């Protein structure tokens, strides 16, 4: 009993409330009682995972039917890549705004508004005709804004619900739905285009799923979520129930401006270096996600496996296969990364950034080999692409967990927003357009042919392998600072 009381007093002296809940909101009744609402927390995570699943389906509907869209609007490679670039630019520019709002206002409302907005715009984009390409581009940008609200705020809710020991596991589950949703985006788009003969129907499924996600969000996610800190653990041990209008009288950190928060994050070397590593990951995944099915199609045409597409509805088998690879490697990679991090942390405090660095180096090598064998052996290409995506997926949950323990909780929404801004600004916002632009430049130097169109894309993709190596180097730099920054965040 004496130890419990001591822990309680220590927690009351040292603990602080963070995030939107700390800014004058109150804990739900019984939120930290001895019988913690574990089932409610699991339901909240399930709803957030479902929303993340839909979010990334919408991200990759366009790449799944890219050849159809390119033919429908009569686009070059450069203008085709612009679709994903506009989406990502709007996504990254909106992220800091939602990060600021997420640290100060109700997160449930922000999430609900984002789901409704991107679902409505996606549905509207399915009715755009071939003479309104610019409106179609605008619609993709608006979907990116809605997606930014979700990707910025949802991980911080998970951070509020779970302490560090369980947080990596739960984040792994949440981030599994990035590759699962991405892969399903390819497969859903290809399947709808094939079954209906009209690619527009691919944009009419996810709005219905978004409506369901919004309903579940309203019904199952609490209006306010209190971060579980040492205060709450101690209260739970001592048998104290913290009611809605009761809060421990603990010292509070003074409110800071957004500029002060940003200044503090810029001085955090682990945050900066890991964000640059994530930027390299985003560059590679953005380019692969946009262009890989089309690259595989061109490789098959050059090998004589499939004929050139001269019809309105093209063969979508590569999107289906690549979607399946993305799902499988994503699930395995994220689980393997989280498990490796959990085991190796016990031996080495720098395990997380070292895991990320190693996986980036291996992924870059696999992608380079895949590009080199594409003209002669399509099966080997698929195999090495799968290994490349597998090692990329190892990092998703681990990178986010690095951020959550090297940044003080009160700044986490802002930190995630800045990381999104940086990784997309220098990463996948430009990589789809850049790959298409390089491809156009190479094609313009010789007589158009299927061989030249394949070579131009192959040479463009080599950029991704080198960028991946730089990403691994940034994660190695992160390992030099991570221990010190973690201790600072805990203080």
The 8 nearest C-alpha neighbors of each residue, nearest first, counted from 0:
[[1, 3, 2, 4, 237, 5, 236, 6],
 [0, 2, 4, 3, 5, 6, 7, 237],
 [3, 1, 5, 0, 4, 6, 7, 237],
 [4, 2, 0, 6, 5, 1, 237, 7],
 [5, 3, 7, 1, 6, 2, 0, 8],
 [6, 4, 2, 8, 7, 3, 9, 1],
 [5, 7, 9, 3, 4, 8, 233, 10],
 [6, 8, 233, 4, 10, 5, 9, 234],
 [9, 7, 11, 5, 10, 6, 4, 12],
 [10, 8, 6, 12, 11, 7, 5, 13],
 [9, 11, 230, 13, 7, 14, 229, 12],
 [12, 10, 8, 9, 230, 14, 13, 249],
 [11, 13, 9, 10, 249, 14, 8, 250],
 [14, 12, 10, 11, 9, 15, 249, 230],
 [15, 13, 10, 230, 11, 229, 12, 228],
 [16, 14, 251, 17, 249, 13, 250, 228],
 [17, 15, 21, 226, 14, 18, 20, 228],
 [16, 18, 409, 21, 408, 20, 15, 226],
 [19, 17, 409, 102, 20, 21, 103, 408],
 [18, 20, 103, 102, 21, 22, 104, 105],
 [21, 19, 24, 18, 22, 225, 17, 224],
 [22, 20, 17, 16, 19, 18, 23, 24],
 [21, 23, 19, 20, 24, 103, 18, 17],
 [22, 24, 21, 20, 25, 19, 103, 16],
 [25, 23, 20, 22, 21, 26, 19, 223],
 [26, 24, 243, 27, 244, 20, 23, 223],
 [25, 27, 243, 225, 28, 30, 224, 223],
 [28, 26, 243, 30, 29, 25, 242, 223],
 [29, 27, 243, 242, 30, 26, 241, 244],
 [28, 30, 32, 31, 242, 241, 240, 27],
 [31, 29, 27, 28, 32, 35, 26, 36],
 [32, 30, 29, 35, 231, 241, 235, 240],
 [31, 33, 240, 29, 34, 35, 235, 30],
 [32, 34, 235, 35, 238, 31, 236, 240],
 [33, 35, 32, 36, 31, 37, 235, 29],
 [34, 36, 32, 37, 33, 31, 30, 29],
 [37, 35, 39, 38, 40, 34, 30, 31],
 [38, 36, 40, 39, 35, 41, 34, 42],
 [39, 37, 41, 40, 36, 42, 35, 43],
 [38, 40, 42, 36, 41, 37, 43, 219],
 [39, 41, 43, 37, 38, 42, 44, 36],
 [40, 42, 44, 38, 43, 39, 45, 37],
 [43, 41, 45, 39, 44, 40, 46, 38],
 [42, 44, 40, 46, 41, 220, 45, 39],
 [45, 43, 47, 41, 42, 46, 48, 40],
 [46, 44, 42, 48, 43, 47, 41, 49],
 [47, 45, 49, 43, 48, 44, 42, 50],
 [46, 48, 44, 50, 49, 45, 51, 43],
 [49, 47, 51, 45, 173, 50, 46, 44],
 [50, 48, 52, 46, 51, 47, 45, 53],
 [51, 49, 47, 53, 52, 48, 212, 54],
 [50, 52, 54, 48, 49, 53, 176, 47],
 [51, 53, 180, 49, 176, 50, 54, 55],
 [54, 52, 56, 50, 51, 55, 57, 180],
 [55, 53, 51, 52, 57, 56, 50, 146],
 [56, 54, 58, 180, 181, 57, 53, 52],
 [55, 57, 184, 180, 53, 181, 58, 59],
 [58, 56, 55, 54, 60, 59, 53, 184],
 [59, 57, 55, 56, 60, 54, 181, 184],
 [60, 58, 184, 62, 61, 56, 57, 181],
 [59, 61, 184, 63, 188, 57, 62, 185],
 [60, 62, 63, 59, 64, 65, 58, 188],
 [63, 61, 65, 289, 59, 64, 60, 185],
 [62, 64, 185, 60, 318, 61, 188, 65],
 [65, 63, 67, 62, 61, 66, 189, 188],
 [64, 66, 62, 68, 67, 61, 63, 69],
 [65, 67, 69, 68, 64, 70, 293, 313],
 [68, 66, 70, 64, 69, 65, 71, 312],
 [67, 69, 71, 65, 70, 66, 72, 64],
 [70, 68, 74, 66, 67, 71, 73, 72],
 [69, 71, 73, 67, 68, 72, 66, 74],
 [72, 70, 68, 69, 73, 67, 129, 311],
 [71, 73, 129, 70, 69, 74, 68, 132],
 [74, 72, 70, 69, 71, 75, 68, 129],
 [75, 73, 69, 72, 78, 79, 76, 70],
 [74, 76, 78, 77, 79, 73, 69, 439],
 [77, 75, 435, 79, 78, 80, 439, 74],
 [76, 78, 435, 436, 80, 79, 75, 432],
 [79, 77, 81, 75, 80, 76, 74, 82],
 [78, 80, 76, 81, 77, 82, 74, 75],
 [81, 79, 432, 431, 77, 82, 78, 435],
 [80, 82, 84, 78, 432, 79, 83, 85],
 [83, 81, 80, 84, 85, 136, 79, 86],
 [82, 84, 86, 85, 81, 80, 87, 431],
 [83, 85, 428, 81, 87, 86, 82, 429],
 [86, 84, 88, 140, 87, 83, 82, 81],
 [87, 85, 140, 143, 83, 139, 84, 89],
 [86, 88, 428, 90, 84, 85, 89, 91],
 [89, 87, 85, 91, 90, 428, 86, 84],
 [88, 90, 92, 140, 87, 143, 86, 91],
 [91, 89, 143, 87, 144, 147, 88, 93],
 [90, 92, 420, 94, 88, 93, 89, 423],
 [93, 91, 89, 94, 90, 88, 420, 95],
 [92, 94, 90, 96, 91, 144, 95, 89],
 [93, 95, 416, 91, 147, 97, 96, 92],
 [96, 94, 416, 98, 97, 93, 417, 99],
 [97, 95, 99, 98, 93, 94, 100, 92],
 [96, 98, 100, 94, 99, 95, 148, 101],
 [97, 99, 413, 412, 95, 416, 101, 96],
 [98, 100, 96, 97, 102, 101, 413, 95],
 [101, 99, 97, 103, 98, 104, 102, 96],
 [102, 100, 98, 103, 99, 106, 104, 97],
 [101, 103, 18, 19, 99, 100, 412, 104],
 [102, 104, 19, 100, 101, 22, 99, 18],
 [105, 103, 19, 100, 101, 106, 102, 22],
 [106, 104, 107, 108, 19, 109, 101, 223],
 [105, 107, 109, 108, 101, 110, 104, 152],
 [106, 108, 110, 109, 105, 222, 111, 220],
 [107, 109, 111, 106, 110, 105, 112, 222],
 [110, 108, 106, 112, 107, 111, 113, 148],
 [111, 109, 107, 113, 108, 149, 112, 106],
 [112, 110, 108, 114, 113, 109, 213, 107],
 [111, 113, 115, 109, 110, 114, 116, 108],
 [112, 114, 145, 116, 110, 111, 115, 148],
 [115, 113, 111, 116, 112, 117, 118, 209],
 [116, 114, 112, 118, 113, 117, 119, 111],
 [117, 115, 113, 119, 118, 114, 145, 112],
 [116, 118, 142, 145, 120, 119, 114, 115],
 [119, 117, 206, 121, 115, 116, 120, 209],
 [118, 120, 122, 116, 117, 121, 115, 123],
 [119, 121, 123, 117, 122, 118, 124, 142],
 [122, 120, 118, 124, 123, 119, 202, 117],
 [121, 123, 119, 120, 203, 124, 125, 202],
 [122, 124, 120, 125, 121, 126, 119, 127],
 [125, 123, 121, 126, 122, 127, 138, 120],
 [124, 126, 199, 202, 123, 122, 127, 203],
 [127, 125, 124, 123, 128, 199, 122, 202],
 [128, 126, 124, 125, 131, 135, 129, 134],
 [129, 127, 130, 131, 126, 132, 135, 125],
 [128, 130, 72, 131, 132, 71, 127, 73],
 [131, 129, 128, 132, 72, 127, 133, 134],
 [132, 130, 134, 133, 129, 128, 127, 135],
 [131, 133, 135, 134, 130, 129, 136, 72],
 [134, 132, 136, 135, 131, 137, 130, 138],
 [135, 133, 137, 136, 131, 132, 138, 127],
 [134, 136, 132, 138, 133, 137, 124, 139],
 [135, 137, 133, 139, 134, 138, 82, 132],
 [138, 136, 134, 140, 135, 139, 133, 141],
 [137, 139, 135, 141, 140, 136, 124, 134],
 [140, 138, 86, 142, 136, 137, 141, 143],
 [139, 141, 86, 143, 137, 89, 138, 85],
 [142, 140, 138, 144, 143, 139, 137, 145],
 [143, 141, 117, 139, 145, 144, 140, 146],
 [142, 144, 90, 86, 146, 140, 141, 145],
 [145, 143, 90, 141, 147, 142, 146, 89],
 [146, 144, 113, 117, 142, 147, 143, 148],
 [145, 147, 143, 149, 144, 148, 142, 54],
 [148, 146, 90, 94, 144, 150, 149, 145],
 [149, 147, 146, 97, 113, 151, 145, 150],
 [148, 150, 146, 147, 151, 110, 152, 153],
 [149, 151, 147, 148, 152, 153, 146, 154],
 [152, 150, 149, 148, 416, 147, 98, 415],
 [151, 153, 149, 155, 154, 150, 101, 148],
 [152, 154, 156, 155, 149, 150, 151, 47],
 [155, 153, 157, 156, 152, 158, 151, 150],
 [156, 154, 158, 157, 153, 152, 159, 412],
 [157, 155, 159, 153, 158, 154, 160, 152],
 [156, 158, 160, 154, 159, 155, 161, 153],
 [157, 159, 155, 156, 160, 161, 154, 166],
 [160, 158, 226, 156, 157, 161, 227, 155],
 [159, 161, 157, 158, 226, 156, 227, 40],
 [162, 160, 166, 158, 159, 165, 157, 163],
 [161, 163, 164, 166, 165, 227, 160, 158],
 [162, 164, 166, 165, 161, 167, 404, 158],
 [163, 165, 162, 166, 167, 161, 168, 341],
 [166, 164, 163, 168, 167, 162, 161, 169],
 [165, 167, 163, 169, 161, 168, 162, 164],
 [168, 166, 170, 169, 165, 171, 400, 337],
 [167, 169, 171, 166, 170, 165, 172, 337],
 [168, 170, 172, 166, 171, 167, 173, 165],
 [171, 169, 173, 167, 172, 168, 396, 166],
 [172, 170, 168, 396, 174, 169, 173, 175],
 [171, 173, 169, 175, 170, 174, 168, 176],
 [172, 174, 170, 48, 171, 175, 176, 169],
 [175, 173, 176, 171, 177, 172, 170, 396],
 [176, 174, 172, 177, 330, 173, 171, 178],
 [175, 177, 179, 52, 174, 180, 178, 173],
 [176, 178, 174, 180, 175, 179, 181, 55],
 [179, 177, 181, 329, 326, 180, 176, 325],
 [180, 178, 326, 176, 182, 181, 177, 183],
 [181, 179, 52, 56, 55, 183, 177, 176],
 [182, 180, 178, 184, 55, 56, 183, 179],
 [322, 181, 183, 326, 325, 179, 184, 185],
 [182, 184, 186, 180, 185, 181, 187, 56],
 [185, 183, 56, 60, 59, 181, 187, 182],
 [186, 184, 63, 322, 182, 188, 183, 318],
 [185, 187, 319, 183, 189, 188, 184, 322],
 [188, 186, 190, 184, 189, 183, 185, 191],
 [187, 189, 201, 191, 60, 185, 63, 186],
 [188, 190, 186, 192, 315, 187, 191, 63],
 [189, 191, 193, 187, 192, 188, 186, 194],
 [192, 190, 194, 188, 201, 193, 189, 195],
 [193, 191, 198, 197, 189, 196, 190, 195],
 [192, 194, 190, 196, 191, 195, 189, 312],
 [193, 195, 191, 192, 196, 190, 197, 189],
 [196, 194, 197, 192, 193, 191, 200, 198],
 [195, 197, 192, 193, 194, 312, 198, 191],
 [196, 198, 192, 195, 199, 200, 312, 193],
 [197, 199, 192, 200, 201, 196, 191, 64],
 [200, 198, 125, 201, 197, 202, 126, 192],
 [201, 199, 203, 202, 198, 191, 197, 125],
 [200, 202, 188, 191, 199, 203, 198, 204],
 [203, 201, 200, 125, 199, 204, 122, 121],
 [204, 202, 200, 122, 201, 205, 206, 125],
 [205, 203, 206, 207, 202, 201, 208, 200],
 [204, 206, 208, 207, 209, 203, 53, 202],
 [207, 205, 118, 209, 208, 204, 122, 203],
 [208, 206, 210, 205, 209, 204, 211, 203],
 [207, 209, 205, 211, 206, 210, 212, 204],
 [210, 208, 206, 212, 207, 211, 118, 205],
 [209, 211, 213, 207, 208, 212, 206, 214],
 [210, 212, 214, 208, 209, 213, 215, 207],
 [213, 211, 209, 215, 210, 214, 50, 216],
 [212, 214, 216, 210, 211, 215, 111, 209],
 [213, 215, 211, 217, 216, 212, 218, 210],
 [216, 214, 218, 212, 217, 213, 219, 211],
 [217, 215, 213, 220, 214, 218, 219, 212],
 [216, 218, 214, 215, 219, 220, 213, 111],
 [219, 217, 215, 216, 220, 214, 221, 213],
 [218, 220, 216, 215, 217, 43, 221, 42],
 [219, 221, 216, 43, 218, 217, 222, 107],
 [222, 220, 223, 219, 224, 107, 218, 43],
 [221, 223, 107, 220, 224, 105, 106, 108],
 [224, 222, 221, 225, 20, 27, 26, 105],
 [225, 223, 221, 20, 226, 26, 222, 159],
 [226, 224, 26, 20, 227, 159, 223, 160],
 [225, 227, 159, 228, 160, 224, 16, 17],
 [228, 226, 231, 159, 225, 160, 162, 161],
 [229, 227, 230, 231, 226, 232, 14, 15],
 [228, 230, 232, 10, 231, 14, 233, 227],
 [231, 229, 10, 228, 233, 14, 11, 232],
 [230, 232, 234, 233, 228, 229, 227, 31],
 [233, 231, 229, 235, 234, 230, 236, 228],
 [232, 234, 7, 236, 230, 235, 231, 6],
 [235, 233, 231, 239, 237, 236, 232, 7],
 [234, 236, 33, 232, 238, 233, 237, 32],
 [237, 235, 233, 238, 234, 232, 3, 33],
 [236, 238, 234, 235, 239, 3, 233, 4],
 [239, 237, 235, 236, 33, 234, 240, 32],
 [238, 240, 234, 237, 235, 241, 32, 33],
 [241, 239, 32, 29, 242, 31, 238, 234],
 [240, 242, 29, 245, 31, 239, 32, 243],
 [243, 241, 28, 245, 29, 244, 240, 27],
 [242, 244, 28, 26, 27, 245, 25, 241],
 [243, 245, 242, 25, 246, 26, 28, 241],
 [246, 244, 242, 243, 241, 247, 26, 25],
 [245, 247, 248, 244, 241, 25, 26, 242],
 [248, 246, 249, 11, 245, 230, 241, 14],
 [247, 249, 246, 250, 11, 12, 251, 245],
 [250, 248, 247, 11, 12, 251, 15, 14],
 [249, 251, 252, 248, 15, 12, 13, 14],
 [252, 250, 253, 15, 249, 16, 254, 21],
 [251, 253, 254, 250, 15, 255, 16, 17],
 [254, 252, 251, 255, 250, 256, 22, 409],
 [255, 253, 252, 256, 22, 251, 409, 257],
 [256, 254, 259, 253, 257, 260, 258, 252],
 [255, 257, 259, 258, 260, 254, 261, 99],
 [256, 258, 260, 259, 261, 255, 99, 413],
 [259, 257, 261, 256, 260, 262, 255, 263],
 [260, 258, 262, 256, 257, 261, 255, 263],
 [259, 261, 257, 263, 258, 262, 264, 256],
 [262, 260, 258, 264, 263, 259, 265, 257],
 [263, 261, 259, 265, 264, 260, 258, 266],
 [262, 264, 260, 266, 261, 265, 259, 267],
 [265, 263, 267, 261, 266, 262, 260, 270],
 [264, 266, 262, 267, 263, 261, 271, 268],
 [267, 265, 264, 263, 268, 262, 271, 270],
 [266, 268, 264, 265, 270, 269, 271, 263],
 [269, 267, 271, 270, 266, 272, 480, 477],
 [270, 268, 477, 481, 272, 271, 480, 267],
 [269, 271, 273, 267, 268, 272, 274, 402],
 [270, 272, 268, 274, 269, 273, 275, 267],
 [273, 271, 275, 477, 269, 274, 473, 270],
 [272, 274, 276, 270, 275, 271, 474, 477],
 [275, 273, 277, 271, 276, 272, 418, 270],
 [276, 274, 278, 272, 277, 273, 271, 473],
 [277, 275, 470, 273, 473, 279, 278, 274],
 [276, 278, 280, 274, 275, 279, 422, 281],
 [422, 279, 277, 275, 426, 281, 276, 280],
 [278, 280, 470, 282, 276, 277, 281, 467],
 [279, 281, 277, 283, 278, 282, 284, 276],
 [280, 282, 426, 278, 427, 284, 279, 283],
 [283, 426, 281, 427, 279, 285, 280, 430],
 [282, 284, 463, 280, 286, 281, 285, 287],
 [285, 283, 287, 281, 286, 282, 288, 280],
 [286, 284, 427, 288, 282, 283, 287, 281],
 [285, 287, 431, 283, 430, 289, 284, 288],
 [288, 286, 291, 284, 290, 289, 285, 283],
 [287, 289, 285, 286, 284, 290, 291, 62],
 [288, 290, 62, 286, 287, 285, 431, 291],
 [289, 291, 293, 287, 292, 288, 286, 294],
 [290, 292, 294, 287, 293, 295, 288, 289],
 [293, 291, 295, 317, 318, 294, 290, 296],
 [292, 294, 296, 290, 291, 295, 297, 66],
 [295, 293, 291, 297, 296, 292, 290, 298],
 [296, 294, 298, 292, 293, 297, 291, 299],
 [295, 297, 293, 299, 294, 298, 292, 300],
 [298, 296, 300, 294, 299, 453, 295, 301],
 [299, 297, 295, 301, 296, 300, 374, 453],
 [298, 300, 304, 302, 296, 297, 301, 305],
 [299, 301, 303, 297, 305, 302, 298, 306],
 [302, 300, 298, 299, 303, 450, 297, 449],
 [303, 301, 299, 300, 304, 298, 374, 375],
 [302, 304, 300, 301, 305, 299, 306, 298],
 [305, 303, 299, 302, 300, 306, 301, 298],
 [306, 304, 300, 303, 299, 307, 296, 302],
 [307, 305, 300, 308, 303, 304, 299, 309],
 [308, 306, 300, 309, 305, 297, 449, 296],
 [309, 307, 310, 313, 306, 314, 311, 312],
 [308, 310, 307, 311, 313, 312, 306, 70],
 [311, 309, 312, 308, 313, 307, 70, 314],
 [310, 312, 313, 309, 67, 70, 71, 308],
 [313, 311, 310, 67, 196, 314, 193, 197],
 [314, 312, 308, 315, 310, 67, 311, 66],
 [313, 315, 316, 312, 308, 317, 193, 189],
 [316, 314, 318, 189, 317, 313, 319, 64],
 [315, 317, 319, 318, 314, 320, 189, 321],
 [318, 316, 320, 292, 319, 315, 321, 296],
 [317, 319, 321, 63, 315, 292, 316, 185],
 [318, 320, 186, 316, 322, 317, 321, 323],
 [321, 319, 317, 323, 322, 318, 316, 324],
 [320, 322, 324, 318, 323, 319, 317, 325],
 [182, 323, 321, 325, 319, 185, 320, 324],
 [322, 324, 320, 326, 321, 325, 182, 327],
 [325, 323, 321, 327, 322, 326, 328, 385],
 [326, 324, 322, 182, 323, 328, 178, 327],
 [327, 325, 179, 182, 178, 329, 323, 324],
 [328, 326, 324, 329, 330, 325, 323, 331],
 [327, 329, 389, 331, 325, 330, 332, 326],
 [330, 328, 178, 332, 326, 392, 327, 331],
 [329, 331, 327, 175, 333, 332, 328, 334],
 [330, 332, 328, 334, 329, 333, 335, 327],
 [333, 331, 393, 392, 389, 335, 329, 334],
 [332, 334, 393, 336, 392, 335, 330, 331],
 [335, 333, 337, 331, 336, 332, 338, 330],
 [336, 334, 332, 338, 333, 337, 339, 331],
 [337, 335, 393, 333, 339, 334, 338, 332],
 [336, 338, 340, 334, 339, 335, 341, 333],
 [339, 337, 341, 335, 340, 336, 334, 342],
 [338, 340, 336, 342, 341, 337, 335, 343],
 [339, 341, 337, 343, 338, 342, 351, 344],
 [342, 340, 338, 339, 344, 343, 337, 345],
 [341, 343, 339, 340, 344, 345, 338, 346],
 [342, 344, 345, 340, 346, 350, 341, 339],
 [345, 343, 347, 346, 348, 350, 342, 341],
 [344, 346, 343, 342, 347, 348, 341, 350],
 [347, 345, 343, 344, 348, 342, 350, 349],
 [346, 348, 344, 349, 350, 345, 343, 351],
 [349, 347, 344, 350, 482, 346, 345, 351],
 [350, 348, 347, 478, 351, 352, 353, 481],
 [349, 351, 353, 347, 344, 348, 343, 352],
 [350, 352, 354, 353, 349, 340, 397, 355],
 [353, 351, 355, 474, 478, 354, 350, 477],
 [354, 352, 356, 350, 355, 351, 357, 475],
 [353, 355, 351, 357, 352, 356, 350, 358],
 [356, 354, 352, 358, 353, 394, 357, 359],
 [355, 357, 471, 474, 353, 359, 354, 358],
 [358, 356, 354, 360, 359, 355, 353, 361],
 [357, 359, 390, 361, 355, 360, 356, 362],
 [360, 358, 471, 362, 356, 357, 361, 467],
 [361, 359, 363, 357, 362, 358, 468, 471],
 [362, 360, 358, 364, 363, 359, 365, 357],
 [361, 363, 387, 359, 365, 390, 364, 360],
 [364, 362, 464, 366, 360, 467, 361, 365],
 [363, 365, 361, 367, 362, 366, 368, 360],
 [366, 364, 387, 362, 368, 383, 367, 363],
 [367, 365, 369, 363, 387, 368, 364, 384],
 [366, 368, 364, 370, 369, 365, 464, 363],
 [369, 367, 371, 365, 370, 366, 372, 364],
 [370, 368, 380, 366, 383, 367, 372, 371],
 [371, 369, 367, 373, 368, 372, 457, 366],
 [370, 372, 368, 369, 373, 367, 374, 457],
 [373, 371, 369, 375, 370, 374, 376, 380],
 [374, 372, 370, 380, 377, 375, 376, 371],
 [373, 375, 298, 372, 376, 302, 301, 377],
 [374, 376, 373, 372, 377, 302, 298, 371],
 [377, 375, 379, 378, 373, 372, 374, 380],
 [376, 378, 380, 379, 373, 381, 375, 374],
 [379, 377, 381, 380, 376, 382, 373, 383],
 [380, 378, 382, 381, 377, 376, 383, 372],
 [381, 379, 369, 377, 378, 373, 383, 382],
 [380, 382, 384, 378, 379, 383, 385, 377],
 [383, 381, 379, 385, 380, 384, 378, 386],
 [382, 384, 386, 369, 385, 365, 380, 381],
 [385, 383, 387, 381, 386, 382, 366, 369],
 [384, 386, 382, 388, 383, 387, 389, 324],
 [387, 385, 389, 383, 384, 388, 390, 365],
 [386, 388, 362, 384, 365, 366, 385, 389],
 [389, 387, 391, 385, 386, 390, 392, 384],
 [390, 388, 328, 386, 332, 392, 387, 391],
 [389, 391, 358, 393, 362, 392, 388, 387],
 [390, 392, 388, 393, 389, 394, 362, 359],
 [393, 391, 332, 389, 329, 394, 390, 333],
 [392, 394, 336, 332, 333, 390, 391, 395],
 [393, 395, 397, 392, 355, 398, 396, 391],
 [396, 394, 397, 398, 392, 393, 333, 174],
 [395, 397, 171, 399, 398, 394, 170, 174],
 [396, 398, 400, 394, 399, 395, 401, 351],
 [399, 397, 401, 400, 396, 395, 394, 402],
 [400, 398, 402, 396, 401, 397, 403, 395],
 [399, 401, 403, 397, 402, 398, 396, 167],
 [402, 400, 398, 399, 403, 404, 405, 397],
 [401, 403, 399, 400, 405, 404, 406, 270],
 [404, 402, 400, 401, 406, 405, 399, 411],
 [403, 405, 401, 402, 406, 485, 400, 488],
 [404, 406, 485, 484, 402, 488, 403, 401],
 [407, 405, 488, 404, 403, 402, 408, 411],
 [406, 408, 488, 409, 410, 411, 405, 489],
 [409, 407, 411, 410, 17, 406, 18, 403],
 [408, 410, 17, 18, 407, 411, 102, 412],
 [411, 409, 408, 413, 407, 412, 414, 260],
 [410, 412, 414, 408, 413, 409, 415, 406],
 [413, 411, 98, 415, 414, 102, 410, 101],
 [412, 414, 98, 416, 411, 410, 415, 99],
 [415, 413, 411, 417, 416, 412, 410, 418],
 [416, 414, 418, 412, 417, 413, 411, 151],
 [415, 417, 95, 94, 98, 413, 419, 414],
 [418, 416, 420, 414, 419, 415, 95, 421],
 [417, 419, 415, 421, 420, 416, 274, 422],
 [420, 418, 416, 422, 417, 421, 91, 423],
 [419, 421, 91, 417, 418, 423, 422, 424],
 [422, 420, 424, 418, 423, 419, 425, 417],
 [423, 278, 421, 426, 419, 425, 424, 420],
 [422, 424, 426, 428, 427, 425, 420, 421],
 [423, 425, 421, 428, 426, 422, 420, 91],
 [424, 426, 423, 422, 421, 278, 429, 428],
 [427, 282, 425, 423, 281, 278, 422, 428],
 [426, 428, 282, 285, 430, 423, 281, 429],
 [429, 427, 84, 87, 423, 88, 424, 426],
 [428, 430, 427, 432, 84, 431, 433, 426],
 [429, 431, 433, 427, 286, 432, 282, 434],
 [432, 430, 286, 80, 434, 433, 429, 289],
 [431, 433, 80, 435, 81, 429, 430, 434],
 [434, 432, 430, 436, 435, 431, 429, 437],
 [433, 435, 437, 431, 459, 436, 432, 430],
 [436, 434, 77, 76, 438, 432, 433, 437],
 [435, 437, 77, 433, 439, 438, 434, 432],
 [438, 436, 440, 434, 439, 435, 459, 433],
 [437, 439, 455, 435, 441, 436, 456, 440],
 [440, 438, 436, 442, 437, 441, 443, 435],
 [441, 439, 437, 443, 438, 442, 436, 444],
 [440, 442, 438, 443, 455, 439, 444, 437],
 [443, 441, 439, 444, 440, 445, 455, 438],
 [442, 444, 440, 441, 445, 439, 446, 447],
 [445, 443, 442, 441, 440, 446, 447, 439],
 [446, 444, 443, 442, 447, 441, 451, 448],
 [445, 447, 448, 444, 443, 442, 451, 449],
 [448, 446, 445, 451, 442, 449, 452, 443],
 [449, 447, 451, 450, 452, 446, 442, 453],
 [448, 450, 452, 451, 453, 301, 297, 447],
 [449, 451, 453, 448, 452, 301, 454, 297],
 [450, 452, 454, 448, 453, 449, 455, 442],
 [451, 453, 449, 455, 450, 454, 448, 442],
 [454, 452, 450, 456, 451, 297, 455, 298],
 [455, 453, 457, 451, 456, 452, 458, 450],
 [454, 456, 438, 452, 458, 457, 441, 453],
 [457, 455, 459, 438, 453, 454, 458, 460],
 [456, 458, 454, 460, 459, 455, 453, 370],
 [459, 457, 455, 461, 460, 456, 454, 462],
 [458, 460, 456, 434, 457, 461, 437, 462],
 [459, 461, 462, 457, 458, 463, 456, 434],
 [460, 462, 463, 458, 464, 459, 367, 457],
 [463, 461, 460, 465, 464, 459, 466, 458],
 [464, 462, 466, 283, 461, 465, 460, 467],
 [463, 465, 363, 467, 461, 466, 462, 367],
 [464, 466, 468, 467, 462, 463, 469, 461],
 [465, 467, 463, 469, 468, 464, 279, 462],
 [468, 466, 470, 464, 465, 363, 469, 279],
 [469, 467, 471, 465, 470, 466, 360, 363],
 [468, 470, 472, 466, 467, 471, 473, 465],
 [471, 469, 276, 279, 467, 473, 468, 472],
 [470, 472, 356, 359, 468, 474, 469, 473],
 [471, 473, 469, 475, 470, 474, 476, 468],
 [474, 472, 476, 276, 470, 475, 272, 471],
 [473, 475, 477, 356, 471, 352, 476, 472],
 [474, 476, 472, 478, 473, 477, 356, 353],
 [477, 475, 473, 474, 478, 479, 272, 472],
 [478, 476, 474, 269, 272, 475, 479, 480],
 [479, 477, 475, 352, 476, 481, 349, 480],
 [478, 480, 477, 476, 481, 475, 482, 349],
 [481, 479, 269, 478, 477, 483, 482, 484],
 [480, 482, 484, 269, 478, 483, 477, 485],
 [483, 481, 485, 484, 480, 486, 348, 349],
 [482, 484, 486, 485, 481, 480, 487, 405],
 [485, 483, 487, 481, 405, 486, 482, 488],
 [484, 486, 405, 488, 482, 487, 483, 404],
 [485, 487, 489, 483, 484, 488, 490, 482],
 [486, 488, 484, 490, 485, 489, 483, 405],
 [489, 487, 407, 485, 490, 405, 406, 486],
 [490, 488, 486, 487, 485, 407, 404, 405],
 [489, 487, 488, 486, 407, 485, 13, 484]]
